[in-house]
Amino acid sequence: MRIAQLAPLAESVPPKRYGGTERIISYLTEELIRQGHEVTLFASGDSETQASLISVCRESLRCDESVSVPEAYLFQSIERAFRIASKFDVIHSHVDFLGLPWASRCTTPVLTTLHGRLDLPELLPLYALYKDQPLVSVSKSQQAPLAHANWAAAVHHGLPRDLYRFQEGGGGYLAFLGRMAAEKRPDHAIEIAKRTGIPLKIAAKVDPTDRAYFREQIEPLLDHPLIEFVGEINDAEKQEFLGNALALLAPFDWPEPFGLVFTEALACGTPVLAYDRGAVPEIVKHGTTGFICNDLEHMVEAAARVSRLSRTACRESFDEYFTAERMAHDYLNLYEQLAERAFVPPLDFAVLP
Amino acid sequence: MRIAQLAPLAESVPPKRYGGTERIISYLTEELIRQGHEVTLFASGDSETQASLISVCRESLRCDESVSVPEAYLFQSIERAFRIASKFDVIHSHVDFLGLPWASRCTTPVLTTLHGRLDLPELLPLYALYKDQPLVSVSKSQQAPLAHANWAAAVHHGLPRDLYRFQEGGGGYLAFLGRMAAEKRPDHAIEIAKRTGIPLKIAAKVDPTDRAYFREQIEPLLDHPLIEFVGEINDAEKQEFLGNALALLAPFDWPEPFGLVFTEALACGTPVLAYDRGAVPEIVKHGTTGFICNDLEHMVEAAARVSRLSRTACRESFDEYFTAERMAHDYLNLYEQLAERAFVPPLDFAVLP
């Protein structure tokens, strides 16, 4: 198929630094190419891809201080994609609701994946207005605040099969990996380590907005023989960090729309300890690939039992459900359904004489 | 004519507080109604107008802390306007470049007034991409950074004729009116007062971002018998503040796209002392309605001579060039030109089969 992928411009595809959306677009794009599809990627000029790359800016925008109005570039990128819409069988938009005005006036089918949280009251009437436009969530749970929107599917994220390899978890520690933010509950992770006596390694970036929290709430807790703070780690370091861990200790206390880190752990054969929030129950099989806990007490108890779980079962779950191949397969199904549908002018007011 | 006015939602129309764009939209809308046109105003629900008001939000958004993504409402407002575009002879957009994707896919002509500064590099390629869309600036000088954009005209702002009345300027002081910001050069105003021996009254709001500047740079200069700091004043207080002044002392050191305060002063019969920046030469007639100065020395000298200018000439200049009536007349001319133009599908890719 001829497929356009429309990416945000804040980060390159894949991102040089943090950027879950741009990572997923990269995995999907390269997998579609590998399967022989013709993909055009609309993304920042420092992106790296086998697809045809169309860029309106040389650098990704998050770090470009000369840009005051990033939307001016994003509008250009979207406009350029839609001006050549007839060259594509489908346009896959990852730019949130920003692409909908174009999509609802375009005869090429458009699929929009919403990557972020949707529990904002101003979004309800907006998506109601664009109810003709098919949306994809990255988990079923993400749909809850917008239950009546036009959901075509929930498509879980996937990682390249060989991005992480199976390891035996011989390090004997629990691994915390995430931003150093209050809602990730690193304080719970530390408490669990102290109560179980199992060592904890914390790999976390400290964003400027989280610095006060880190200094005041977390740093005083780090001076303990069981706790090691290793700072921010890069993708290459993740393999050893996760692969050697007994378990991923992820006491996150907010409804993460997906949670890539859970699937990264599973790919390494590492089970997951997490609270019952957001997409967790869709990713972790309780009692098989980890434990889904109700509270801190429960997680303390689960941490003591987690080494009994089969690491092979974790990797098998990854191979079956969380590869880029599976993700591309799901999206291709949706692309084909949309492309086959007889064309109906999407909004009658958009039909020119 | 059947005219849609598409306003931002940050402030109501007219604004409860600061909001030059929303004020002008209000003046234009009410004047068009007065002249018998059928106007539909897309604006926040707390707007007050004789037009038909269509609102997607009850309150203006600047002060509504429950809204995280104001664009979600703005997109709804724009979408609603364009879905009923065929009911209008023209849509007049004041929402910056945000309306252009809709405008370029719409058969009803759209006129876009750009109210802000345009000297941002990311805007050049954006407006080049939308080169079919007619733009209006609020002064000729504002066009300079985007000289090759599709300018239909420069239309100066106008105030309702009776909003301010002529006064004799008997207060014997110079008036500074504006935000307390470094680029407005209140320090120059103070220096000029001290060197000429003419009293100065400063009416200025201190925004949170300008507090440090005010405390460190300006407050130490205020303790002087010639200087009086009166704080923020409302619209009603402006009449006395400007009308009793010898002159408006406006040593602003940035290219203001227009500068409503100059016309407010003229309406009161008060001449203007300003630097040669932005739209100043289009508003102030040097030697007649004020003095346009090159530097501080020049302005000191001009301040000493300003009481010799005819206040009647100032008011006459206002009556001729800066009323809402004149502004509405200019816009109506543009609306009519656009509406009469034979329809050409604006962008061929937008034409549905």
Contacts between the chains, C-beta under 8 A, distances in Angstrom:
chain1	res1	chain2	res2	distance
A	56	B	125	6.8
A	57	B	122	7.9
A	66	B	121	6.8
A	67	B	121	8.0
A	67	B	122	5.6
A	68	B	120	5.3
A	68	B	122	7.4
A	69	B	120	6.0
A	69	B	122	5.7
A	69	B	123	7.2
A	70	B	122	7.8
A	71	B	98	7.8
A	72	B	97	6.6
A	72	B	120	7.3
A	72	B	122	4.1
A	72	B	123	5.7
A	72	B	126	4.8
A	73	B	122	5.6
A	73	B	126	7.8
A	75	B	97	6.5
A	75	B	98	7.9
A	75	B	100	7.4
A	75	B	101	6.9
A	75	B	126	6.2
A	76	B	125	6.0
A	76	B	126	5.4
A	76	B	129	5.8
A	78	B	101	7.4
A	79	B	101	6.5
A	79	B	129	5.6
A	79	B	130	7.7
A	80	B	129	7.5
A	82	B	349	7.3
A	83	B	347	7.1
A	83	B	349	5.1
A	84	B	349	7.5
A	85	B	349	6.7
A	86	B	349	7.0
A	97	B	72	6.6
A	97	B	75	6.5
A	98	B	71	7.8
A	98	B	75	7.9
A	100	B	75	7.4
A	101	B	75	6.8
A	101	B	78	7.4
A	101	B	79	6.5
A	101	B	101	5.1
A	101	B	102	5.7
A	102	B	101	5.7
A	102	B	105	8.0
A	105	B	102	8.0
A	105	B	105	4.7
A	105	B	350	6.6
A	107	B	352	5.7
A	107	B	353	6.9
A	120	B	68	5.4
A	120	B	69	6.0
A	120	B	72	7.3
A	121	B	66	6.9
A	121	B	67	8.0
A	122	B	57	7.9
A	122	B	67	5.6
A	122	B	68	7.4
A	122	B	69	5.7
A	122	B	70	7.7
A	122	B	72	4.1
A	122	B	73	5.6
A	123	B	69	7.2
A	123	B	72	5.7
A	125	B	56	6.8
A	125	B	76	6.0
A	126	B	72	4.8
A	126	B	73	7.8
A	126	B	75	6.2
A	126	B	76	5.4
A	129	B	76	5.8
A	129	B	79	5.7
A	129	B	80	7.5
A	130	B	79	7.7
A	343	B	353	7.6
A	345	B	352	5.4
A	347	B	83	7.1
A	349	B	82	7.3
A	349	B	83	5.1
A	349	B	84	7.4
A	349	B	85	6.7
A	349	B	86	6.9
A	350	B	105	6.6
A	350	B	350	8.0
A	350	B	352	6.7
A	351	B	352	4.9
A	352	B	107	5.7
A	352	B	345	5.3
A	352	B	350	6.6
A	352	B	351	4.8
A	352	B	352	6.2
A	353	B	107	7.0
A	353	B	343	7.6
